[in-house]
Amino acid sequence: MALDGTVISCMAWELNHALAGGKINKIAQPEKDELMLTIKNNRKQYRLLVSASASLPLVYLTDQNKTGPMTAPNFCMLLRKHIGSGRILRIWQPGMERILNMEIEHLNELGDICRKLLIIELMGKHSNIIFCQEDGMILDSIKHVSAQVSSVREVLPGRMYFIPETQHKYDPQTITEEEFFSSVCQKPMPLSKAIYTTLTGISPLIAEELCHRSNLESDQSANSFQEIEQIHLFHTLKRMMEDLETHAFTPNIVYDGKVPLEYAAFLLTQYQDMHTETYDTMSEVLERYYAEKNTITRIRQKSSDLRRIVQTALDRSRKKYDLQKKQLKDTEKRDKFRIYGELLNTYGYEAVPGSRELSAVNYYTGETVKIPLDPTLTAQENAKKYFDRYGKLKRTYEALEHLIKETKEEIQHLESISTALDIALNEEDLVQVKEELTQYGYIRRKYTGKRVKITSKPFHYLSSDGYDIYVGKNNYQNEELTFKFATGNDWWFHAKGAPGSHVIVKAGQGLPPDRTFEEAARLAAWYSSHRGADKVEVDYVEKKQAQIQSGKKYMDELSSREKAQMDAPQSALQDSAKDTPEGMSSLSAAEQRKLKKEQEAKDRRIRRQKESLEADIASLENDISCLEAELCLEENMKDHVKLTALSEELADKKGELELKYEEWLILQE
């Protein structure tokens, strides 16, 4: 996901096509770094959202309205004064920069026609919205950047606006073949990195796409390719630039299952194995992508506290379980002490007073054993001592058997709750999980006088043969489906030996066909903790034959006569975690090999993305540490201007770090 030069070019063309000639009707500033412009053009009303957030800079047309504060900020008031009823002449992108220029015509106080520039810079932490005179003199900006903050460029009223050229990159639209060969193809670094570090507006995603379209390995060093391969890469770049100049855009979002993975202005051939949705406008792409991304992030944030509670309890229970198993192993020698006591009662008369051991024949095995003795005690007292140790270890063994069983059930219960958190798709699903944690004492109940409202419902699927399939999202729904919803002829499915969802197939009076069994088994495997496994075994049984105790914390155990392995075609069991639940069609061996190859390619891409994110996170953490140290020094100097600037930059860095970490967590899962 990259708001790079190609996406900005598509957005500039789209906005110019929709808004050029339109009149600005309303200006609002709902956030400190965000503007909402209402524009009327061609008898239509458009809302343009512009965000200069350090963590999520955006610009797109939207139908959603955002209200501003009761008292408008100074920047918003200045825009209203100058361009409140202005007319947009054109919107364009300078070169391949991540910048949009909006030229606006308006009347000044004397009624003369004037022109202003609203410059939108979408450059990560350096994002800004700058309002300028026609000659480039800055009137104001949504973020002020002084010399203490940036030594490259000041963004303050009265200064002249210019685009800083700190990286000396080439414009991919105008670069010549000789410049491309001497710059990109001579760098001793991976080819994709050489492309995006040399060309303006090209993101790592587009660099990978260029390599893929050219059939070149993006990880291979750029200076190791032959001349014919370099020429092919250059021509591929030029073809993409031709599509950009002719506005042959195809805005699209690539989905990994149901999770939006990437978006771009061109179709991404490197993700042919994944589902791609195309849209009419880039505004739709951005709004849809970040809405879905925000939903996933919000659910992750909402569930983070619950995950921490579950994980803490799991770690504690696992440590307790390991300790109990170790103590149980220590009780294995209890029978030895009983035998020592019995042998001392039998052969104690042979013990010499003050001796430290006694040799006696073990009448259970016929072997001679040496019994250690306490020389200060008699044989009978030594026997009593051994019987006491035996009794203590026996009581410990009996208690530990019960405790280990309870601890194991608690671990299984917590693992099932953890799986339910992974399955949760919205906040309503989390309410039921939280209620379960509260009921079992992991969360203290707050008595507010209001009853918890449960609105979450099980998943409902329709099999290829028309049978209804229901999937529980958590333990409460599993119990509801199995014991209250399912009838005698219905079929029950569950991943074998793993916490997960109960799956019910409503069979009616007849026996469902094999394909429905396969699809139900695939769902049971998908909604379990074994989702990432190559092969998942599934238990299935007719409901009237099931002997599952209602009310158990963890309901996945069948009686021995009902437990079975799902002996279905490979398509139902193998690679179940790599397909979305909707993809229930049977797969041939060739298709399975293709899926495996595509999965390996996907894993490599995710690994590269994780490495890149980890490097960014480490760099941001280092920057934050330096800024915090500098902030401590400046607090002693009492320089309030620099303190404010450093505080703002520190907040931006932390926001960017949080976003990067959330992306890393999504890839980690």
C-alpha positions as CSV (number, residue, x, y, z in Angstrom):
1,M,0.0,0.0,0.0
2,A,1.7,3.2,-1.2
3,L,0.4,6.6,-2.0
4,D,3.1,7.0,-4.6
5,G,3.5,9.1,-7.7
6,T,1.4,6.8,-9.9
7,V,-1.6,6.9,-7.5
8,I,-1.2,10.7,-7.2
9,S,-1.1,11.0,-11.0
10,C,-4.4,9.1,-11.2
11,M,-5.9,11.2,-8.4
12,A,-4.8,14.5,-10.1
13,W,-6.4,13.4,-13.4
14,E,-9.6,12.3,-11.6
15,L,-9.9,15.5,-9.4
16,N,-9.2,17.8,-12.4
17,H,-11.8,16.0,-14.4
18,A,-14.4,16.3,-11.7
19,L,-13.6,19.6,-10.0
20,A,-12.1,21.9,-12.6
21,G,-14.4,24.9,-13.1
22,G,-16.2,24.1,-9.8
23,K,-17.0,26.6,-7.1
24,I,-15.8,26.2,-3.5
25,N,-18.9,26.3,-1.4
26,K,-17.7,25.4,2.1
27,I,-14.4,24.9,3.9
28,A,-14.1,23.0,7.2
29,Q,-11.1,21.8,9.2
30,P,-12.5,18.8,11.2
31,E,-9.0,17.8,12.5
32,K,-5.8,19.8,13.1
33,D,-4.2,18.4,10.0
34,E,-7.3,17.8,7.8
35,L,-9.5,19.8,5.5
36,M,-12.9,19.1,4.0
37,L,-13.8,21.2,0.9
38,T,-17.4,21.2,-0.4
39,I,-17.4,22.0,-4.2
40,K,-20.2,22.5,-6.6
41,N,-19.6,21.7,-10.3
42,N,-21.9,20.7,-13.1
43,R,-24.9,20.7,-10.9
44,K,-23.3,18.2,-8.6
45,Q,-21.9,18.6,-5.1
46,Y,-18.5,17.0,-4.3
47,R,-16.7,16.7,-0.9
48,L,-12.9,16.6,-1.1
49,L,-11.1,15.2,2.0
50,V,-7.5,16.3,2.4
51,S,-5.4,14.9,5.2
52,A,-1.8,15.9,6.0
53,S,-1.6,13.4,8.9
54,A,2.0,12.1,9.4
55,S,0.8,8.5,9.7
56,L,-2.0,8.5,7.0
57,P,-1.9,11.4,4.4
58,L,-4.8,11.2,2.0
59,V,-6.8,13.1,-0.6
60,Y,-10.0,11.7,-2.2
61,L,-13.6,12.5,-3.0
62,T,-16.1,11.1,-0.6
63,D,-19.8,11.1,0.1
64,Q,-19.3,11.2,3.9
65,N,-19.4,14.6,5.6
66,K,-17.2,15.6,8.5
67,T,-18.2,18.5,10.6
68,G,-15.6,21.0,11.9
69,P,-15.3,22.4,15.4
70,M,-17.5,25.2,16.6
71,T,-14.6,27.7,16.4
72,A,-12.7,27.3,13.2
73,P,-8.8,27.2,13.4
74,N,-6.8,30.1,12.0
75,F,-5.8,28.3,8.8
76,C,-9.4,27.4,8.0
77,M,-10.5,31.1,8.6
78,L,-7.7,32.3,6.2
79,L,-8.9,29.9,3.5
80,R,-12.5,31.0,3.9
81,K,-11.4,34.6,3.7
82,H,-9.5,34.2,0.4
83,I,-11.0,31.3,-1.5
84,G,-14.4,30.8,0.3
85,S,-16.2,31.3,-3.0
86,G,-13.3,30.7,-5.3
87,R,-13.4,28.8,-8.6
88,I,-11.0,25.9,-9.2
89,L,-9.2,26.4,-12.5
90,R,-7.1,23.2,-12.6
91,I,-5.5,20.5,-10.5
92,W,-2.2,19.0,-11.5
93,Q,0.8,17.1,-10.3
94,P,4.3,18.5,-10.7
95,G,6.4,15.7,-12.4
96,M,6.0,12.5,-10.5
97,E,6.1,14.1,-7.1
98,R,3.7,13.2,-4.3
99,I,2.2,16.7,-4.6
100,L,-1.1,18.1,-5.9
101,N,-1.4,21.7,-6.9
102,M,-4.8,23.3,-7.0
103,E,-5.0,26.7,-8.8
104,I,-8.0,28.8,-7.5
105,E,-9.4,32.0,-8.9
106,H,-11.2,34.5,-6.6
107,L,-12.1,38.1,-6.1
108,N,-10.1,40.2,-3.6
109,E,-11.4,43.0,-1.3
110,L,-11.4,45.4,-4.3
111,G,-13.2,43.1,-6.6
112,D,-10.1,42.3,-8.7
113,I,-9.6,38.8,-10.0
114,C,-6.7,37.0,-8.2
115,R,-5.3,33.6,-8.2
116,K,-4.0,31.4,-5.3
117,L,-2.4,28.0,-5.0
118,L,-3.4,25.3,-2.6
119,I,-0.5,22.9,-2.5
120,I,-1.1,19.4,-1.0
121,E,2.1,17.5,-0.1
122,L,1.5,13.8,0.7
123,M,4.9,12.8,1.9
124,G,4.4,10.8,5.0
125,K,5.7,12.6,8.1
126,H,6.5,15.6,5.9
127,S,2.9,16.0,4.7
128,N,1.5,19.5,4.6
129,I,-1.2,21.7,3.1
130,I,0.3,25.0,2.0
131,F,-1.6,28.1,0.8
132,C,0.4,30.4,-1.5
133,Q,0.2,33.5,-3.7
134,E,0.3,33.0,-7.4
135,D,4.0,33.9,-7.4
136,G,4.7,31.1,-4.8
137,M,4.9,33.2,-1.6
138,I,3.5,31.3,1.3
139,L,0.5,32.9,3.0
140,D,0.1,30.1,5.6
141,S,0.2,26.3,6.0
142,I,-1.6,23.8,8.2
143,K,1.8,22.8,9.7
144,H,4.5,25.4,10.3
145,V,8.1,24.2,9.7
146,S,10.8,26.5,11.1
147,A,14.6,26.4,10.5
148,Q,15.0,24.7,13.9
149,V,12.9,21.8,12.7
150,S,14.1,21.5,9.1
151,S,17.4,22.8,7.7
152,V,16.3,22.1,4.1
153,R,13.2,24.2,3.8
154,E,11.1,26.6,6.0
155,V,7.4,26.5,5.6
156,L,6.3,29.8,7.2
157,P,4.3,32.8,6.1
158,G,6.3,35.2,3.9
159,R,8.8,32.5,2.7
160,M,8.9,31.4,-1.0
161,Y,7.6,27.9,-1.7
162,F,9.8,25.4,-3.5
163,I,10.0,21.6,-3.7
164,P,13.2,20.4,-1.9
165,E,15.4,18.1,-4.0
166,T,17.3,16.2,-1.3
167,Q,17.5,12.8,-3.0
168,H,18.4,13.9,-6.6
169,K,16.1,11.4,-8.2
170,Y,15.2,11.1,-11.9
171,D,11.7,11.7,-13.3
172,P,10.6,8.3,-14.8
173,Q,8.6,10.2,-17.4
174,T,11.6,12.0,-18.9
175,I,14.6,9.7,-18.0
176,T,16.6,8.6,-21.1
177,E,17.8,5.1,-21.8
178,E,21.4,6.1,-21.1
179,E,20.5,7.7,-17.8
180,F,18.5,4.7,-16.8
181,F,21.4,2.3,-17.5
182,S,24.0,4.5,-15.7
183,S,21.9,5.1,-12.7
184,V,19.5,2.2,-12.0
185,C,21.4,-0.6,-13.6
186,Q,24.8,0.1,-12.1
187,K,23.8,0.1,-8.4
188,P,25.1,-2.8,-6.3
189,M,21.8,-3.4,-4.5
190,P,18.6,-5.4,-5.2
191,L,16.9,-4.4,-8.5
192,S,13.6,-3.3,-6.9
193,K,15.5,-1.1,-4.4
194,A,17.6,0.4,-7.1
195,I,14.5,1.4,-9.0
196,Y,12.6,3.1,-6.2
197,T,15.7,4.8,-4.8
198,T,16.5,6.3,-8.2
199,L,13.2,7.3,-9.7
200,T,10.8,9.9,-8.3
201,G,7.3,8.7,-7.4
202,I,8.1,5.0,-7.7
203,S,7.2,3.0,-4.6
204,P,8.6,-0.4,-3.6
205,L,5.3,-1.9,-4.7
206,I,5.5,-0.5,-8.2
207,A,9.3,-1.3,-8.4
208,E,8.4,-5.0,-7.6
209,E,5.6,-4.8,-10.3
210,L,8.1,-3.5,-12.9
211,C,10.5,-6.4,-12.1
212,H,7.6,-8.9,-12.3
213,R,6.4,-7.6,-15.6
214,S,10.0,-7.8,-16.9
215,N,10.4,-11.4,-15.6
216,L,13.4,-10.3,-13.6
217,E,14.3,-11.3,-10.0
218,S,13.7,-8.3,-7.8
219,D,16.2,-9.6,-5.1
220,Q,19.0,-9.9,-7.6
221,S,21.6,-7.2,-7.7
222,A,20.8,-4.5,-10.3
223,N,24.4,-4.5,-11.8
224,S,24.3,-8.2,-12.5
225,F,21.8,-8.2,-15.4
226,Q,22.6,-8.5,-19.0
227,E,22.1,-5.6,-21.4
228,I,19.1,-7.2,-23.1
229,E,17.4,-7.6,-19.7
230,Q,18.2,-3.9,-18.8
231,I,16.6,-2.8,-22.1
232,H,13.5,-4.9,-21.5
233,L,13.2,-3.4,-18.0
234,F,13.5,0.2,-19.4
235,H,10.8,-0.5,-22.1
236,T,8.5,-1.9,-19.4
237,L,8.9,1.3,-17.4
238,K,8.2,3.4,-20.5
239,R,5.1,1.4,-21.2
240,M,3.8,2.1,-17.7
241,M,4.6,5.8,-18.1
242,E,2.7,5.8,-21.4
243,D,-0.3,4.4,-19.6
244,L,0.1,7.1,-17.0
245,E,0.3,9.9,-19.6
246,T,-2.8,8.6,-21.5
247,H,-4.7,8.1,-18.2
248,A,-5.1,4.4,-18.8
249,F,-5.7,3.8,-15.1
250,T,-7.3,0.7,-13.5
251,P,-7.8,1.6,-9.8
252,N,-7.9,-1.7,-7.9
253,I,-7.5,-3.3,-4.5
254,V,-5.8,-6.7,-4.0
255,Y,-7.3,-8.9,-1.2
256,D,-5.6,-11.6,0.7
257,G,-8.7,-13.6,1.6
258,K,-11.0,-10.9,3.0
259,V,-8.2,-8.6,4.1
260,P,-7.2,-5.7,1.8
261,L,-3.5,-6.2,1.0
262,E,-2.5,-3.5,-1.6
263,Y,-4.0,-0.9,-3.8
264,A,-2.6,0.7,-7.0
265,A,-3.5,2.7,-10.1
266,F,-2.5,-0.2,-12.4
267,L,-3.3,-3.9,-12.2
268,L,-0.7,-5.7,-10.2
269,T,0.3,-8.8,-12.1
270,Q,2.5,-10.0,-9.2
271,Y,-0.7,-10.7,-7.3
272,Q,-2.4,-12.8,-10.0
273,D,-3.0,-15.6,-7.4
274,M,-5.1,-13.3,-5.2
275,H,-8.5,-11.7,-5.6
276,T,-8.5,-8.2,-7.2
277,E,-11.4,-5.8,-7.2
278,T,-11.4,-2.9,-9.7
279,Y,-13.1,0.4,-9.2
280,D,-14.1,3.3,-11.4
281,T,-12.2,5.9,-9.4
282,M,-9.1,6.1,-7.2
283,S,-11.3,7.9,-4.6
284,E,-13.4,4.8,-4.2
285,V,-10.2,2.7,-3.8
286,L,-8.7,4.9,-1.1
287,E,-12.0,5.2,0.8
288,R,-12.8,1.5,0.6
289,Y,-9.2,0.4,1.4
290,Y,-8.7,2.5,4.4
291,A,-12.2,2.0,5.7
292,E,-11.6,-1.8,5.7
293,K,-8.1,-1.4,7.0
294,N,-9.4,0.8,9.8
295,T,-12.0,-1.8,10.7
296,I,-9.4,-4.5,11.0
297,T,-7.1,-2.1,13.0
298,R,-10.0,-1.0,15.2
299,I,-11.0,-4.6,16.0
300,R,-7.3,-5.4,16.7
301,Q,-7.1,-2.5,19.1
302,K,-10.4,-3.4,20.7
303,S,-9.4,-6.9,21.2
304,S,-5.8,-6.1,22.3
305,D,-6.8,-5.9,26.0
306,L,-8.7,-9.2,25.8
307,R,-5.8,-10.8,24.0
308,R,-3.5,-9.6,26.7
309,I,-5.7,-11.0,29.4
310,V,-6.1,-14.4,27.7
311,Q,-2.3,-14.6,26.9
312,T,-1.4,-13.7,30.5
313,A,-3.7,-16.4,31.8
314,L,-2.5,-18.9,29.2
315,D,1.2,-18.3,30.2
316,R,0.3,-18.7,33.9
317,S,-1.7,-21.9,33.3
318,R,1.1,-23.4,31.1
319,K,3.7,-22.7,33.7
320,K,1.5,-24.2,36.3
321,Y,0.9,-27.2,34.1
322,D,4.6,-27.8,33.5
323,L,5.3,-27.5,37.3
324,Q,2.5,-30.0,38.1
325,K,3.8,-32.4,35.5
326,K,7.2,-32.2,37.0
327,Q,5.8,-32.8,40.5
328,L,3.8,-35.7,39.2
329,K,7.0,-37.3,37.8
330,D,8.6,-37.0,41.2
331,T,5.8,-39.1,42.7
332,E,6.7,-42.1,40.4
333,K,9.1,-43.4,43.0
334,R,6.4,-43.7,45.7
335,D,6.0,-47.5,45.2
336,K,9.7,-47.9,45.8
337,F,9.3,-46.4,49.3
338,R,6.3,-48.7,50.0
339,I,8.3,-51.7,49.0
340,Y,11.2,-50.6,51.3
341,G,8.8,-50.3,54.2
342,E,7.3,-53.7,53.6
343,L,10.8,-55.3,53.2
344,L,12.0,-53.7,56.4
345,N,8.9,-55.1,58.3
346,T,9.8,-58.5,56.8
347,Y,13.6,-58.6,57.1
348,G,14.2,-55.9,59.7
349,Y,15.4,-58.4,62.3
350,E,18.5,-58.9,60.1
351,A,19.5,-55.2,60.3
352,V,22.5,-54.5,62.5
353,P,22.0,-51.5,64.8
354,G,23.8,-48.4,63.5
355,S,24.1,-49.8,59.9
356,R,23.5,-47.6,56.9
357,E,21.9,-50.1,54.6
358,L,20.2,-53.5,54.5
359,S,20.3,-56.0,51.6
360,A,17.1,-57.9,51.2
361,V,15.3,-60.0,48.5
362,N,12.4,-58.2,46.8
363,Y,9.7,-60.9,46.9
364,Y,7.8,-59.1,44.1
365,T,10.7,-59.4,41.5
366,G,13.1,-61.9,43.2
367,E,15.9,-59.3,43.0
368,T,18.2,-58.3,45.8
369,V,17.8,-54.6,46.7
370,K,19.8,-52.4,49.1
371,I,17.6,-50.4,51.4
372,P,19.2,-47.1,52.7
373,L,18.8,-46.8,56.5
374,D,19.1,-44.0,59.0
375,P,21.7,-45.3,61.5
376,T,20.0,-43.4,64.4
377,L,16.7,-45.2,63.9
378,T,15.6,-48.8,64.4
379,A,14.5,-51.0,61.5
380,Q,10.8,-50.5,62.5
381,E,11.3,-46.7,62.7
382,N,13.0,-46.7,59.2
383,A,10.0,-48.7,57.9
384,K,7.6,-46.2,59.3
385,K,9.6,-43.4,57.7
386,Y,9.4,-45.0,54.3
387,F,5.6,-45.6,54.7
388,D,5.1,-42.0,55.6
389,R,7.0,-40.9,52.5
390,Y,4.9,-43.3,50.4
391,G,1.7,-41.9,51.9
392,K,2.7,-38.3,51.2
393,L,3.7,-39.0,47.6
394,K,0.5,-41.0,47.1
395,R,-1.7,-38.2,48.3
396,T,0.3,-35.8,46.2
397,Y,-0.2,-38.0,43.1
398,E,-3.9,-38.2,43.7
399,A,-4.2,-34.5,44.1
400,L,-2.0,-33.7,41.1
401,E,-4.0,-36.0,38.8
402,H,-7.1,-33.9,39.6
403,L,-5.2,-30.6,39.4
404,I,-3.5,-31.4,36.1
405,K,-6.8,-32.4,34.5
406,E,-8.3,-29.0,35.7
407,T,-5.3,-27.1,34.4
408,K,-5.3,-28.8,31.0
409,E,-9.0,-28.0,30.7
410,E,-8.3,-24.4,31.6
411,I,-5.6,-24.2,28.9
412,Q,-7.9,-25.7,26.3
413,H,-10.6,-23.2,27.3
414,L,-8.3,-20.3,27.0
415,E,-7.0,-21.5,23.7
416,S,-10.6,-21.7,22.4
417,I,-11.1,-18.1,23.6
418,S,-7.9,-17.1,21.8
419,T,-9.2,-18.7,18.6
420,A,-12.6,-16.9,19.0
421,L,-10.7,-13.6,19.2
422,D,-9.0,-14.5,15.9
423,I,-12.3,-15.3,14.3
424,A,-14.0,-12.1,15.6
425,L,-14.8,-9.8,12.7
426,N,-16.6,-6.9,14.5
427,E,-17.1,-5.4,17.9
428,E,-20.3,-7.4,18.5
429,D,-18.3,-10.6,18.3
430,L,-16.0,-9.3,21.0
431,V,-18.8,-8.5,23.4
432,Q,-19.7,-12.2,23.7
433,V,-16.0,-13.2,24.2
434,K,-15.6,-10.5,26.9
435,E,-18.8,-11.8,28.6
436,E,-17.3,-15.4,28.7
437,L,-14.1,-14.1,30.2
438,T,-16.1,-12.2,32.8
439,Q,-18.2,-15.2,33.6
440,Y,-15.1,-17.4,34.3
441,G,-13.5,-14.8,36.5
442,Y,-10.7,-13.5,34.2
443,I,-12.3,-10.1,34.1
444,R,-13.9,-8.4,37.1
445,R,-17.6,-7.7,36.4
446,K,-18.7,-4.0,36.6
447,Y,-22.2,-3.8,37.9
448,T,-23.8,-1.0,36.0
449,G,-27.4,-2.1,36.2
450,K,-27.5,-2.7,32.4
451,R,-27.7,-6.2,30.9
452,V,-25.1,-7.0,28.3
453,K,-26.7,-6.9,24.9
454,I,-25.5,-9.8,22.7
455,T,-26.1,-9.2,18.9
456,S,-23.4,-11.5,17.4
457,K,-24.7,-14.4,15.3
458,P,-23.0,-17.5,14.0
459,F,-21.7,-17.6,10.4
460,H,-24.2,-18.9,7.9
461,Y,-23.0,-20.6,4.6
462,L,-24.9,-22.3,1.8
463,S,-23.1,-25.4,0.4
464,S,-22.8,-26.1,-3.3
465,D,-25.6,-28.6,-2.9
466,G,-27.9,-26.1,-1.2
467,Y,-27.5,-27.3,2.4
468,D,-27.3,-24.7,5.2
469,I,-24.0,-24.7,7.2
470,Y,-23.7,-22.8,10.5
471,V,-20.4,-22.0,12.2
472,G,-20.0,-20.8,15.8
473,K,-17.8,-17.8,16.5
474,N,-17.1,-18.6,20.2
475,N,-17.9,-21.1,22.9
476,Y,-21.3,-19.7,23.7
477,Q,-22.4,-20.0,20.0
478,N,-20.8,-23.4,19.8
479,E,-22.9,-24.7,22.7
480,E,-26.0,-22.9,21.3
481,L,-25.6,-24.5,17.9
482,T,-24.8,-28.0,19.1
483,F,-27.3,-28.4,22.0
484,K,-30.2,-26.1,21.1
485,F,-30.1,-25.5,17.3
486,A,-29.0,-28.8,15.9
487,T,-31.5,-31.7,15.6
488,G,-30.9,-35.4,15.5
489,N,-30.3,-35.9,11.8
490,D,-27.9,-32.9,11.5
491,W,-24.2,-33.4,11.2
492,W,-21.6,-32.0,13.6
493,F,-18.0,-31.2,12.6
494,H,-15.0,-30.0,14.6
495,A,-11.2,-29.9,14.0
496,K,-9.7,-32.9,15.7
497,G,-7.7,-32.1,18.9
498,A,-7.8,-28.3,18.4
499,P,-9.9,-25.4,19.7
500,G,-12.2,-24.1,17.1
501,S,-15.7,-23.6,15.9
502,H,-18.5,-26.2,15.9
503,V,-19.9,-26.6,12.4
504,I,-23.5,-27.8,11.9
505,V,-24.9,-29.1,8.6
506,K,-28.7,-29.0,8.5
507,A,-29.4,-32.3,6.9
508,G,-33.2,-32.5,7.1
509,Q,-34.3,-36.1,6.4
510,G,-31.7,-37.2,3.9
511,L,-27.9,-37.8,4.0
512,P,-25.9,-34.8,2.6
513,P,-23.7,-35.6,-0.4
514,D,-19.9,-36.0,-0.1
515,R,-19.3,-32.5,-1.5
516,T,-21.2,-30.9,1.4
517,F,-19.2,-33.0,3.9
518,E,-16.0,-31.7,2.3
519,E,-17.1,-28.1,2.5
520,A,-18.2,-28.4,6.1
521,A,-14.9,-30.1,6.9
522,R,-13.0,-27.2,5.2
523,L,-15.0,-24.7,7.3
524,A,-14.2,-26.6,10.5
525,A,-10.5,-26.6,9.6
526,W,-10.5,-22.9,8.6
527,Y,-12.2,-21.7,11.9
528,S,-9.8,-23.5,14.2
529,S,-6.4,-23.0,15.7
530,H,-4.9,-25.3,12.9
531,R,-5.8,-22.7,10.2
532,G,-2.1,-22.5,9.2
533,A,-1.5,-26.2,9.0
534,D,-0.9,-28.1,5.7
535,K,-3.4,-30.8,6.7
536,V,-6.2,-30.7,9.2
537,E,-8.0,-33.8,10.5
538,V,-11.7,-33.2,11.2
539,D,-14.1,-35.1,13.5
540,Y,-17.6,-35.5,12.3
541,V,-20.7,-37.3,13.7
542,E,-24.4,-37.3,13.4
543,K,-25.9,-35.1,16.1
544,K,-28.1,-37.8,17.7
545,Q,-25.0,-40.0,18.1
546,A,-22.9,-37.3,19.8
547,Q,-22.1,-37.6,23.5
548,I,-20.8,-34.2,24.4
549,Q,-21.5,-32.8,27.8
550,S,-23.4,-29.5,27.7
551,G,-21.8,-26.7,29.7
552,K,-18.2,-27.9,29.4
553,K,-15.7,-25.1,28.9
554,Y,-14.1,-26.8,25.9
555,M,-16.5,-28.9,23.9
556,D,-14.5,-30.8,21.3
557,E,-14.3,-34.3,22.8
558,L,-16.3,-37.2,21.4
559,S,-16.7,-40.6,23.0
560,S,-14.3,-43.2,21.7
561,R,-17.0,-44.8,19.5
562,E,-17.8,-41.5,17.8
563,K,-14.4,-40.2,17.1
564,A,-13.4,-40.5,13.5
565,Q,-10.9,-39.1,11.0
566,M,-12.4,-37.2,8.1
567,D,-11.3,-39.5,5.2
568,A,-12.3,-37.1,2.5
569,P,-10.6,-36.0,-0.7
570,Q,-7.5,-33.9,-0.3
571,S,-9.3,-30.8,-1.3
572,A,-11.4,-30.8,1.8
573,L,-8.5,-31.3,4.2
574,Q,-5.3,-30.2,2.6
575,D,-4.5,-26.5,2.1
576,S,-7.7,-25.6,3.9
577,A,-6.0,-22.8,5.7
578,K,-4.8,-21.3,2.4
579,D,-8.2,-20.8,0.8
580,T,-10.9,-18.6,2.0
581,P,-14.0,-20.4,3.4
582,E,-16.0,-19.5,0.4
583,G,-13.5,-21.3,-1.9
584,M,-15.0,-24.7,-1.5
585,S,-14.6,-26.2,-4.9
586,S,-12.6,-29.5,-5.2
587,L,-9.0,-29.1,-6.4
588,S,-7.0,-31.4,-8.6
589,A,-3.5,-32.5,-7.8
590,A,-2.1,-30.0,-10.4
591,E,-4.2,-27.2,-8.9
592,Q,-2.9,-28.1,-5.4
593,R,0.7,-27.9,-6.7
594,K,0.0,-24.6,-8.2
595,L,-1.6,-23.4,-4.9
596,K,1.5,-24.5,-3.0
597,K,3.8,-22.7,-5.4
598,E,1.7,-19.5,-5.2
599,Q,1.7,-19.8,-1.4
600,E,5.5,-20.0,-1.3
601,A,5.7,-16.9,-3.5
602,K,3.3,-15.2,-1.2
603,D,5.4,-16.2,1.9
604,R,8.5,-14.7,0.2
605,R,6.6,-11.4,-0.4
606,I,5.4,-11.2,3.2
607,R,8.9,-12.0,4.4
608,R,10.3,-9.1,2.4
609,Q,7.6,-6.8,3.6
610,K,8.2,-7.8,7.2
611,E,12.0,-7.1,6.8
612,S,11.3,-3.7,5.3
613,L,8.8,-2.8,8.1
614,E,11.2,-4.1,10.8
615,A,13.9,-1.8,9.4
616,D,11.5,1.2,9.3
617,I,10.4,0.4,12.9
618,A,14.1,0.3,14.1
619,S,14.8,3.5,12.3
620,L,11.8,5.2,13.8
621,E,12.6,4.0,17.3
622,N,16.1,5.4,17.0
623,D,14.7,8.7,15.8
624,I,12.2,8.8,18.7
625,S,15.1,8.1,21.2
626,C,17.2,10.9,19.7
627,L,14.2,13.3,19.7
628,E,13.4,12.5,23.4
629,A,17.0,13.1,24.3
630,E,17.0,16.4,22.4
631,L,13.7,17.3,24.1
632,C,15.2,16.8,27.5
633,L,18.1,19.0,26.7
634,E,15.9,21.8,25.3
635,E,13.7,21.7,28.4
636,N,16.6,23.0,30.3
637,M,17.3,25.8,27.8
638,K,13.6,27.0,28.0
639,D,13.4,27.6,24.2
640,H,9.6,27.3,23.8
641,V,9.6,27.6,20.0
642,K,12.0,24.7,19.6
643,L,10.3,22.8,22.3
644,T,7.0,23.0,20.5
645,A,8.5,22.0,17.2
646,L,10.3,19.0,18.7
647,S,7.2,17.9,20.6
648,E,5.2,18.0,17.3
649,E,7.8,16.0,15.4
650,L,8.0,13.5,18.3
651,A,4.2,13.0,18.2
652,D,4.4,12.5,14.4
653,K,7.1,10.0,14.7
654,K,5.2,8.0,17.4
655,G,2.1,8.1,15.2
656,E,4.1,6.8,12.2
657,L,5.7,4.1,14.5
658,E,2.3,3.0,15.7
659,L,1.0,2.6,12.1
660,K,4.1,0.7,11.0
661,Y,3.8,-1.6,14.1
662,E,0.1,-2.3,13.3
663,E,1.1,-3.2,9.7
664,W,3.8,-5.5,11.1
665,L,1.3,-7.2,13.4
666,I,-1.0,-7.9,10.5
667,L,1.8,-9.5,8.5
668,Q,2.9,-11.4,11.5
669,E,-0.5,-13.1,11.7
